[in-house]
Amino acid sequence: MAYRQHASKRFQVMELNITAFMNLMVVLVPFLLMTAVFSHLTILDLNLPPADASEARQDDKPPLEFRVTIRSDALILSDNRGGLIKRIERGANGHNYALLKETLKSVKARFPDKTELTILSESKTPYDDLIQTMDSARSYLALYQGQQVFAELFPDISIGDAAL
């Protein structure tokens, strides 16, 4: 009997104090979940001129480029040869992205091989206006064999600052 009492005293069960660890988890887990959900990396390929562009001959015609300029009062669709294609005035509810999309569809019908578009914006352009312009310029919903599919407009988008 004496042996059993001595053995039970020697092997006492210790409780772990994990209160500090649980406090850390209560703070850390929601923080990690909030930041992980909203971290989304998007990369836009920018079309930069080649390094030897200054050595190009002056008599060569520059390639056709389309531009959408986001102004506070209008969206301006133009090209580098003929100038203004369409000016879409801003309405009471904001810019008319549906009309921009329809105009870009008609331009794409005339130039089906063009995929590049440059979007120029003023310095105080809201981020949402820039994103909606890019979304309007990339694709549109079309009916193909009885199903709705996304048809390509100008997926190769470059962005820049608009001239004052």
C-alpha positions, -999 to +999 in steps of 0.1 A: +000+000+000+028+024+008+042+019-026+010+029-044+006+061-024+042+071-032+037+063-069+006+084-072+023+114-057+052+112-081+030+111-113+006+140-108-012+153-138-002+189-147-027+211-165-015+232-193-022+269-192-031+278-228-050+310-221-023+332-236-022+311-267-060+311-271-060+349-268-034+351-296-055+329-318-087+349-312-069+380-325-047+364-352-072+342-370-098+369-379-070+392-389-055+366-413-089+357-427-098+394-434-065+401-452-064+368-471-099+372-486-092+406-500-057+402-513-061+396-550-032+403-574-040+415-609-014+422-634-020+442-665+004+439-694+015+473-706+026+477-742+058+498-742+075+511-773+107+492-783+140+507-773+149+515-809+116+533-817+135+567-820+155+552-849+124+543-869+119+561-902+097+591-902+079+582-934+064+550-919+028+553-909+023+546-872+000+517-864-036+524-857-042+529-820-075+535-802-078+555-770-105+561-744-100+592-724-118+594-691-127+630-683-149+642-654-176+652-678-173+627-707-157+595-721-139+603-753-131+576-778-105+585-804-077+571-825-043+584-835-051+589-872-086+604-875-090+619-841-123+619-823-146+589-829-173+596-803-177+618-772-200+603-746-213+629-722-216+621-685-252+617-674-268+623-640-261+587-630-225+588-641-207+577-673-226+558-699-206+526-701-234+508-721-230+534-749-192+531-747-195+493-751-218+497-781-195+522-797-165+499-792-185+470-807-190+490-839-153+499-839-144+463-834-166+453-863-146+477-886-112+465-873-116+429-861-079+422-859-072+451-834-070+440-797-051+469-782-067+499-765-052+527-744-072+541-715-061+576-704-075+591-672-072+624-654-054+624-621-085+626-600-105+599-618-122+576-594-109+540-593-144+526-600-146+547-632-113+533-644-123+497-637-158+500-653-142+515-684-117+486-686-145+461-681-166+477-708-136+477-732-125+441-727-156+420-737-194+419-740-221+393-737-231+378-771-255+351-781-237+321-798-256+289-807-283+298-782-259+304-753-245+336-738-208+339-742-183+366-737-171+380-770-137+398-772-135+435-778-101+450-768-085+427-742-050+442-745-054+474-724-027+499-716-034+527-691-019+562-688-024+598-678-046+620-699-032+653-712-046+684-696 
